[in-house]
Amino acid sequence: MAVTLEGAPRLGWILVKALLRFAFMVANNLVAIPSYICYVILLQPLRVLDSKRFWCIEGIMYKWLLGMVASWGWHAGYTVMEWGEDVKAIWRDEAVVLVNHQSTGDVCTLMMCLQDKGLVVAQMMWLMDHIFKYTNFGIVSLIHGDFFIRQGKSHRDQQLLLLKKHLENNYRSRNRKWIVLFPEGGFLRKRRETSQTFAKKNNLPFLTHVTLPRVGATQIILNALVARQENGSPAGGDAKELESKSKGLQWIIDATIAYPKGELLDIQTWILGYRKPTVTHVHYRIFPIKDVPLETDDLTNWLYQRFIEKEDLLAHFYETGAFPPPKGHKEAVSREMTLSNVWIFLIQCWAFLSGYLWYSIIQYFYHCLF
């Protein structure tokens, strides 16, 4: 589209703002990530003496780093509206969060909307594509204990074994609570055609807003983390008694992300902020683990049904601009998620002051040695 004379100043301002935001993001990463690494190294004796406290401190710093990423979108006017059940009520319990996957902006959206859910972000484990290991944030995720999964049939069995071992070694020893998983195994635009072909061959519903989920990682997580009763059935929570406490994984949280008019946000937009302010919508449903089957075929059907329901939720949203109300209610209630500007300011102060402190310490020792 040609740029008119009247629109040139606005375009120029967008470009300048994008460059300034990019420069700030680079500075943010250059001070915050090395500071996080230095603190983790400094605290290694505490890890030996009191592992629980070490991972608590590490988790808080991890939450701050994700809060910085969330703040980039927040100050660009990219906010979140939440629908459905209130997941804040179960932030102390172990849960798996199943999320539909449309773009890189999905991760940023979750980083934002989970910030006000107690210490969930600090005690969270992500399952993400292995390519993220090689990004600027990869070293942080490796230290925190997130799992990088390699896609493809040739890697599937090996990756599931590695995931099982990773959960056994890192989940409870680091006091993790929630696991975030994208069961579709890739972006909607990349998997939709393959999923529709599979659905046609197997007489399954034709989905356009989501794809049929893959079951392997979900089954490994449930088998590894669900506590069993003496009769072998899963011990889990009751949706009507959220305060009940039981050992092991207790909840499945079904999170559905929707973008107005289907116009996706990506990580580039989140960083550069060149799009107009927009609201991303997230819908939650909570299922007690005792209602989730663990056998392969039954679990597969259960997951397929959840994503068929996601399809209906998204179809309703794109048609009306809102998610449908729960059964027995006339209207759906939404909640605007907010971030504290004071809290964001304090995080940025921590990042830049820590960066300056560590730079000064390293420079001092460098001059002493050389």
N, C-alpha and C positions, 0 to 999 in steps of 0.2 A: 504494500500500500504506500502510495506516494505521501511524503510529508509536506503539509501545507505550510505557508509562512506563519500562519497563526499558531500552528501546532509545534513549530520548531523550538520555541523556548521550553515548552513542557517536556519534549523529548530530550532536550539538552539537560534539563534538571533530573530526569529519570536516569540518564547515563551517569551524571555526576554523583547522584545519590547511590547508584549501584556500585560505582568505583569506591566511594567512601565506605560503604557497607562491607565490600570485599576486603578492603585494607584493614578495617576493624576486625573482621573475622580472622584474617591471617594473624594479626597481632594477638587476638584472643587465644588462638591455638598455640602460638609461639611461647606464650607465657604460662598458659593454664596446663597444657599437657605435660611439658617438662617438669613443672612444679609438682604435679600429681605423681609423676614417676619418682622424683627426688624424695618426696614425703614417704612414698611406699618403701623406698630403699632405706631411708632413715629409720623406719618403724619395723624393720625386719627382726631386731631383737625382741620386740613386743610380740611378733608373730610366734616366736618360739615359746615365750613365757605365757602368753595369754592370747591364743589364736582367736577366740571369740571376740575379744575387744579390738584386736587388729582389724578383723574383717568388718566390724561395726564402723570403725573410723574410715576405712577404705571405702565402704559403701556410702558414707555421707559425702566424701569427696567426689565419688562417682555421681551421686545425685546432683551435686553442684555443677559438675561438668555438663550433664545432660540439661540442667536448668539453663546454662549459658546458651546451648543450642536452641532450647525453647524460646529464650528471650530474643533471638534473632528474628523469629517469626512474629513474636508478640509485638515488638516495636514496629514491625512493618504492617501491622493491622490484621495479621492472620490469626484468628482466634478459633475457639472450639465451643460448640454447643453440644451438650450431652443429653441423651434420651434414655428411657428405659429404667432399669433397676439401678440403685445406688451402690456401686461397687466399693465405695469408701467404707461401708459397714463391715467388709470382710478383709480389710487390708492386712490384718495380722495373721490370717489363715493362709495355708498353702493353696495355690490355684494355678491352673493353666489358662492362659488367655489365647483364644483362637481368633485370629483376625483375617479378614479378607485383604488381598494385596493388589493394589492398582498402580502405585508409583512409589518413588523414593520418598515422597512427602508423607507417606503413611507412618514411617518411623519417626519423623519429626513431629507429626501430630500426636503420636503416643507419648513421645518425650514430654510434650507440653501437657496433655490432658491428665497424665498420671502424677504430675508434680504435687498436686494437692491431696493425694491419697495416702497420707501418713508417710511411712518410710518405705513404701512399695518400691520406688525407683532404686533406693539404696540396696534393697534386698532382692532385686530382680535379676533374672537370667534371660538373655536373649538367645534365640536360635536364628541365625542369619546366614545369608549366602557367603561362601568363603571369600568372595571378592572383597568384602568389607574389611577383611584382615589386612589388606594392603592400602587402606585409606589412612588418613592422619589419625583417626580415632581407633585404628586397629589395635595398637599397643595397649590402649586403655582397656578395651574389651578383653584382650588376652589376659591381662592382669586380674581383671574383675572376675573372669571365669565364664564369659559368654562362650557359646559354642558356634563354630563356623562350619556349616554343612556344605558339602560339594554335591551339586545336582547331577543327575544323569543316571541311567540304568546301570552303567558299568561300575559306578561308585556306590550304589544304593546299599547293598548288604554291608559293605565295609563301614560306611558312614553310620549306619544304625548301630553296629557293634561299638564304634567309637563313641557314639552318643550315650549308649548304655554305660560304658566305662566312665565317661565324663561326669554323668549324673552321680554315679556311685562315689567318685572321688571328690567332687566339688560342690554338690548341691547342699547337702545338710552340713557338711564340715564348714561351709562358709555362711550358714544360716540364711540360705536363699528361701524366698517365699513364693514369688510368682514367676512363671516361665511364659515368655511371649513367643508365640509360634504362628507362622503363616502357613497353614496346611496346604494351600493351593500349590506351593512349591515354585512360585514365580509370579511375575506380573500378569495381570488379567489379559493385556493385549498380546502377550507372548503365548499364553496357554489356552486361550479361549477356543481356537479352532481345533486343537488336539482334544480338548475336553469334550467339545460338542461331537466330534467324530466317535470318541469312546462312548459317549452317552447314547448315540444312535445305534451303535453295535450292540449295546447291552440293555436296550429298552429303558433308558433312564431319561429323566426330564431334560429338555433342551434349555440350557441356562445361557444368559447373555451378560448379566451383571456380575456374576461370579463364575468360578469353574469348580468342577468336582474336586474335593480335597483328596490328598494322598494320606494314607492312614499310618504308614510306617513309624514316623517320628512320634506321633500322638500315642500309638500303642506302646512304644518303648518307654515313654514318659510315665504312662499310667501303670505299666507293669513294674517299673522301678520305684515309684513313689507312693502308690496307693497302699495304705495300710490294710491288712486283711484281718477279719475276725476269725474266730476259731473254726467257724463253718466254711471259711474260704471266701465269703462274700466281702465286698469292699466296705470299710468303715468310713463313713463320710458324714457331712453335715446335713441338716434339714433346712430347706429354703425358708421355712416358717420360723425357724429358731436360729437366726444368724449368729447369735452369741454362743452357740454350742461349740465346744472345743473338742476335737478329736485328733489323734495323731495321724500323720500322713497327709497326702493330698486330699483336700476336702471339696473343692469346687472346680467346675469348668465355667469360665467366663467367655461368653460369645460376644465379641465386639465387632460391630459392623461400621465401617467408615464410609461416609458418603460425601461427595463434593457437589456443591450446587451446579446444576445443569451438566453434571459430568465433567466439568472443567478441572482437571487434576492439578494439584500442586506438586512440584518436584523440588529436589534439594537445591537446585540452582535458583529457583524462585524464592525459596526460603532464605537463602543467603543474600541474594542481590536485591530482593524486595521490589522488583520492577512492575509487579502486578498490583492492581488496586486491592485495598483491604477486602478480605473475604472470610466467611465463616465455614469451617469444616464441621460436619456433624458426625457424632459417634453415638451409636446405640448399643446398650449393654443388656444382656440377659444372663442370669446366673442359674446354673444347674448343679444340684448336689451330686457328689461323685457316686453316691449309692444308687443313683438312677442311671448311671452310665454303664453300659455293658462292656466287658473287658475281652470277650472272645472276638476273634478277628472279624468274622462275618457280621456279627451283631454290631460291633463297633463301627465297621464300615458303613452299615446301613444307618446307624445313628448319626455319624458325621455327615453322610449324604443328606439326611433329612434336615440337619441344621443349616447346611448351605442352600438347600432348596428354600428354606424359610428366609435366609438372607436375600435370596433372589427376590422374594415377594416384598421384603422390607425395602429393598433398594428400588424396585419397580414403583412402589407406592411413593417413595421419597421423590423420585425423579418426575413423577406425575403431579404431585401436590406440593412439594417443597417441605414436607414434614413426614416423620415416621408415623405409622398407624398407632392408634392407642392400644394398650393391652386389653385383653378380654375383660369385659365387665365395666369398661370405662368409655365414656363418650369422647374424651379428648386425650391426646398424648401430652405429657408435661415435659418441657425441656428445661435444662439448667445451664446457664452460661458459666463456663469455666473461666476463672480469673487467676492471674499471676500478680504477686505483689511487686510493685516497682521498687519498693525499699529493699525487699529481699534480693531482687535482681541486681540492684546497685551494690549491695553488700557482697554478693558473689563475685562481681566484677572487681571490686576492691581487693578481695582475697586473691583473685587470679593475678592481678597486676602487681600487688605488693609482694606476693610470694615469688613471682617471676623476678622482681628486682632483688629480693633477698637472696635467692639462689644464685643469681648472676653475680652478686657481690661476693658471696662465699666462694664460688668457683674462681672468680678473678683473684681473690685474696690468696687462695692456695696455689694458684698458678704462679703468682709473683713470688711466693715463698719458695716454691720448688725450682723455678727457673730464673 
